[in-house]
Amino acid sequence: MKSLSYSLAIAALVTSLSSYAGEAKIKWHDLDDYTDARPANEVKGPFHKRLVKNFNKHFSREAENLPEGYVFNAEITNLDLAGDVRFGMNEIRVIKPIYMPKINFTYSVTDAEGNVVSEGEADLKDMQFMDRIRSPRANEANYYDFRLISSWFEKTLLPELGIEPKKAYR
């Protein structure tokens, strides 16, 4: 009897997890054309590859809050990473309140049948990004940029679609 209830619990968990499995498709322009997608003390090519990979991964993580079959499509039109690169003997990214993260993109969300259920433009910036409570993730690369995206998903896109977010990036 116990094994049957464990099996039912596992089946219910798998079903609930698979009901939220949206995906993200992100289109980027030349990163040199964005306001600030500059590396600090590293080679530009590998930095840009890693930056795109990490942002795509983060958008995909947020899109997992969408129902199965839904697709979040975005075209990144501008990016201004949190902080500013200072030049000297060693180039470093200085994080100060005046160097807020900004990201602009056009987006659409399609359902499993390919119908557009939401679309628009997002011009995101967080002028108080350093005043918020910091999480253990605060030392991760692009933490403030990712938190900006997560906040938009949680407070704007998901409520617009009538979806309760199941996880947030903090």
Summary of the structure (lengths in Angstrom):
residues: 170
radius of gyration: 18.5
end to end distance: 40.3
largest distance: 69.4
contacts: 446
relative contact order: 0.15
helix: 36%
strand: 25%
